[in-house]
């Protein structure tokens, strides 16, 4: 497959190759997720999640808590 790609790219016009590389790939919100590392972030986790909810669906927001001893996990689950 790699050989076929090399041959194809060699035959293609250089301007077309550059144009294809510079064309942005469109992303939809369902393609993006946020991972929030949180260790004892009780004071800021609610604000962080609220801000992310303005631009992402709830199902795309993940909080990773590493044995928090405060209410970080409880707040994140709410």
C-alpha positions as CSV (number, residue, x, y, z in Angstrom):
1,X,0.0,0.0,0.0
2,X,2.9,2.4,0.8
3,X,4.4,1.8,-2.6
4,X,1.2,2.6,-4.4
5,X,0.9,5.8,-2.4
6,X,4.5,6.8,-3.3
7,X,3.8,6.2,-7.0
8,X,0.5,8.1,-6.8
9,X,2.2,11.1,-5.1
10,X,5.0,11.2,-7.6
11,X,2.6,11.4,-10.5
12,X,0.5,14.1,-8.9
13,X,1.2,17.8,-9.5
14,X,3.3,19.3,-6.7
15,X,0.7,22.2,-6.3
16,X,-2.1,19.6,-5.8
17,X,0.0,17.8,-3.2
18,X,0.6,21.0,-1.2
19,X,-3.0,22.0,-1.5
20,X,-4.2,18.7,-0.2
21,X,-1.9,18.9,2.8
22,X,-3.0,22.4,3.7
23,X,-6.7,21.7,3.4
24,X,-8.1,21.4,7.0
25,X,-9.9,18.3,8.0
26,X,-13.3,19.2,9.3
27,X,-14.1,18.0,12.8
28,X,-17.6,17.7,14.3
29,X,-18.2,18.0,18.1
30,X,-18.8,14.3,18.3
31,X,-15.2,13.8,17.2
32,X,-13.7,15.7,20.1
33,X,-13.4,14.7,23.7
34,X,-12.0,16.3,26.8
35,X,-10.0,14.4,29.4
36,X,-9.6,16.2,32.7
37,X,-6.9,14.9,35.0
38,X,-8.1,15.7,38.5
39,X,-6.5,15.1,41.9
40,X,-8.1,16.9,44.8
41,X,-9.6,19.5,42.4
42,X,-12.8,20.1,44.4
43,X,-12.4,23.9,44.2
44,X,-12.2,24.1,40.4
45,X,-13.7,20.9,38.8
46,X,-17.2,22.2,38.7
47,X,-16.1,25.4,36.9
48,X,-14.0,23.4,34.4
49,X,-16.8,21.0,33.6
50,X,-19.3,23.9,33.2
51,X,-17.0,25.6,30.7
52,X,-16.5,22.4,28.7
53,X,-20.3,21.8,28.6
54,X,-20.7,25.0,26.6
55,X,-18.8,23.5,23.7
56,X,-18.9,19.7,24.1
57,X,-21.7,17.2,24.7
58,X,-21.7,15.7,28.2
59,X,-20.8,12.3,27.0
60,X,-17.5,13.6,25.5
61,X,-16.2,14.9,28.9
62,X,-14.1,12.5,31.0
63,X,-12.7,13.1,34.4
64,X,-9.8,10.9,35.6
65,X,-9.4,11.2,39.3
66,X,-6.4,9.5,40.9
67,X,-7.5,8.7,44.5
68,X,-8.8,12.1,45.3
69,X,-9.5,12.5,49.0
70,X,-11.9,15.5,48.7
71,X,-15.2,15.7,46.8
72,X,-13.7,15.8,43.3
73,X,-15.3,12.5,42.2
74,X,-18.7,13.4,43.7
75,X,-18.8,16.8,42.0
76,X,-17.7,15.3,38.7
77,X,-20.4,12.7,38.8
78,X,-23.1,15.3,39.4
